[in-house]
Amino acid sequence: MTSFSSTDNYIVSDELALAVNAAVTLEKPLLLKGEPGTGKTRLAEELAAALDTPLLQWQIKSTTKAQQGLYEYDAVSRLRDSQLGSDKVHDIANYIRPGKLWQAFTAAQRPVLLIDEIDKADIEFPNDLLHELDQMSFHVYETGEQVSAEQRPIVIITSNNEKELPDAFLRRCFFHYIRFPDEATLRSIVGVHFPDIQKNLLSTALDIFFDVRQMPNLKKKPSTSELLDWLKLLLAEQIDAPALQAEQKQGGLMPMFGALLKNEQDIELVEKLAFMSRRQGR
């Protein structure tokens, strides 16, 4: 059984490590949900690195079709070559472009296949991949060949929960929801990225960070990755704990707030709450 756990560069919870190892053992796709910025994509990268195996990343967009993951037939190039009198046109295989699933199925070493942000695509997209992900094979109609996995790739599928996924698709996956890290886990994550950060600065920054996340009606809660960006800016600008605490007592916006607050509604909300806090403190 694969034993994936935290490394010197990446911190995972015990529950997430268990989910990864279970999905690998069951040879089922691991479906990861969670807030943006909780490290879903990074997990696939770290798993591939831990197993010393290739990572194939399929970034899903609103226009992505399932067929593109299998292969694409380049009819335009074939027509152009035909007009130029090229001998290539006699073999249609010259115009078949393997997609990420094809590459994963035929890889010499068992790869990690990341299907990133599957909920970005059309609602039919997951259904169109049911057979391929279940049977690990598909038919190439233009050439008549059957492409089957020589060894089942480790499939990681991420979703930001923008839309519901079909039940038939969910049944074929091992599911894990990445809960937002608690303070202790965040401290461990920050320690990986900023091992020399002052304890007082980190404690003050985390207090502010969690206060912002707990504000009612916040449109977008700041994520782990945004916390790391904010801390990097605080360190670069040499903003220490007393300076942060002073801003907090004055009821103003935190320094470098653009790293944490990503839309004008949230900025206005924080400003309003800060103003009310100032008035109550008088």
SVG drawing of the C-alpha trace seen along z (x, -y; Angstrom):
<svg xmlns="http://www.w3.org/2000/svg" viewBox="-27 -58 42 61">
<polyline fill="none" stroke="black" stroke-width="0.4" points="0.0,0.0 1.3,-3.5 2.2,-5.5 1.9,-9.2 2.3,-11.7 3.6,-15.2 7.1,-16.0 9.6,-18.8 8.0,-20.9 4.3,-20.0 1.9,-19.5 -1.1,-17.2 -3.6,-16.2 -3.9,-12.6 -7.3,-12.4 -6.1,-13.6 -3.1,-11.3 -5.4,-8.4 -7.7,-9.4 -4.7,-9.5 -3.5,-6.1 -7.0,-4.5 -7.7,-5.8 -4.3,-4.5 -5.0,-1.1 -8.5,-0.9 -7.3,-2.2 -10.1,-4.7 -10.0,-8.4 -9.5,-10.6 -12.1,-13.4 -10.9,-16.4 -13.2,-19.2 -12.5,-22.3 -12.1,-26.0 -9.9,-27.5 -6.3,-27.8 -6.4,-24.8 -3.7,-22.9 -5.7,-20.5 -3.6,-21.0 -0.4,-21.0 -1.3,-17.7 -1.1,-16.0 2.3,-17.7 3.6,-16.5 2.3,-13.0 4.0,-12.6 7.2,-13.9 6.9,-11.5 6.4,-8.6 9.1,-9.8 6.6,-9.5 5.4,-11.8 2.6,-14.3 0.1,-14.8 -2.0,-17.9 -5.3,-18.4 -6.6,-21.9 -10.3,-22.0 -12.0,-25.2 -15.6,-26.0 -15.0,-25.1 -13.2,-21.8 -14.8,-18.7 -14.2,-15.1 -13.1,-14.1 -10.0,-16.3 -8.7,-14.2 -8.8,-11.1 -7.6,-12.5 -8.3,-15.1 -8.4,-14.5 -6.6,-17.4 -8.7,-17.4 -7.5,-20.9 -3.8,-19.8 -4.8,-16.7 -6.7,-18.9 -3.8,-21.2 -1.3,-18.4 -3.7,-16.9 -3.7,-20.2 0.1,-20.2 0.3,-16.6 2.0,-15.2 2.2,-11.4 1.2,-11.8 -2.4,-12.1 -2.6,-8.3 -2.2,-7.5 -4.9,-9.1 -2.9,-8.2 -0.6,-11.1 -3.4,-13.5 -4.5,-11.9 -3.3,-14.0 -3.3,-12.0 -4.9,-13.7 -3.9,-13.5 -5.8,-10.3 -4.2,-8.6 -0.8,-9.8 -1.6,-8.5 -2.8,-5.1 0.3,-4.5 3.0,-6.0 6.0,-3.7 5.8,-4.5 2.5,-4.7 1.8,-8.4 -0.3,-10.8 -3.1,-12.2 -4.5,-15.5 -7.9,-16.5 -8.0,-20.0 -11.2,-21.9 -13.6,-19.5 -16.6,-21.6 -15.5,-24.4 -16.8,-22.2 -20.2,-21.6 -22.4,-19.4 -22.2,-16.5 -18.4,-16.5 -18.1,-14.0 -20.7,-11.7 -18.7,-11.6 -15.7,-10.3 -17.5,-7.6 -16.5,-4.6 -12.9,-5.8 -12.2,-6.3 -14.0,-3.1 -12.6,-0.8 -9.4,-2.7 -9.8,-2.2 -11.4,-3.9 -11.9,-3.4 -10.3,-5.5 -12.9,-5.6 -10.7,-7.1 -8.1,-4.3 -10.1,-1.5 -7.6,-0.9 -8.5,-0.3 -6.3,-2.2 -6.2,-0.5 -4.2,-1.4 -1.1,0.7 -1.3,-0.2 -4.0,-2.2 -2.8,-5.8 -3.3,-7.5 -6.1,-9.9 -6.6,-13.1 -9.7,-15.1 -10.3,-18.5 -13.4,-20.6 -14.1,-24.0 -17.8,-23.0 -19.0,-25.5 -21.6,-22.9 -22.9,-19.5 -21.3,-16.4 -23.5,-13.5 -24.2,-10.6 -22.9,-8.1 -19.6,-9.9 -19.3,-10.2 -19.9,-6.5 -16.7,-5.8 -14.5,-8.1 -13.1,-8.0 -14.2,-11.4 -12.4,-13.7 -13.3,-17.2 -10.3,-19.2 -11.3,-21.1 -9.8,-24.5 -6.6,-24.0 -6.9,-24.8 -4.4,-27.2 -1.9,-24.5 -1.8,-23.2 -1.5,-26.7 1.5,-27.3 3.1,-24.1 2.4,-25.2 3.8,-28.7 6.9,-27.1 7.6,-25.2 7.6,-28.5 8.9,-30.9 11.0,-29.0 12.5,-32.1 9.3,-34.2 9.0,-35.8 6.4,-34.0 4.8,-37.3 4.3,-38.4 2.9,-35.0 0.5,-35.0 -0.7,-38.5 -1.1,-37.8 -3.1,-34.6 -5.4,-36.4 -6.2,-39.0 -6.5,-36.3 -9.0,-34.3 -10.9,-37.4 -11.3,-38.3 -12.4,-34.7 -15.1,-34.8 -16.6,-38.1 -20.3,-37.6 -21.3,-38.2 -17.7,-38.0 -17.9,-37.3 -14.5,-35.5 -12.8,-34.2 -9.0,-34.4 -7.3,-31.1 -4.1,-29.4 -2.3,-30.5 -3.4,-34.1 -2.2,-34.0 1.2,-32.9 1.2,-35.8 0.3,-38.3 3.0,-37.0 5.6,-37.3 4.7,-40.9 4.8,-41.7 8.2,-40.2 9.4,-42.0 8.1,-45.4 9.6,-44.6 6.2,-45.1 6.5,-43.7 3.9,-42.5 3.6,-45.9 2.8,-47.6 0.1,-45.1 -1.3,-45.4 -1.4,-49.2 -3.4,-48.9 -5.8,-46.5 -6.3,-48.8 -6.9,-51.8 -9.6,-49.8 -8.0,-50.3 -7.4,-47.9 -4.5,-45.6 -1.3,-46.5 -1.1,-44.9 -4.8,-44.1 -4.9,-43.4 -3.3,-40.0 -6.3,-38.9 -9.3,-40.9 -10.0,-40.3 -13.1,-42.4 -14.4,-45.8 -17.5,-44.5 -15.2,-42.7 -13.0,-45.8 -16.0,-47.9 -17.3,-45.4 -14.0,-45.3 -13.8,-49.1 -17.3,-49.3 -16.7,-46.8 -13.4,-48.6 -15.3,-51.9 -17.9,-50.4 -15.2,-48.9 -13.5,-52.3 -16.7,-54.0 -17.4,-51.4 -13.9,-51.7 -14.3,-55.4"/>
</svg>
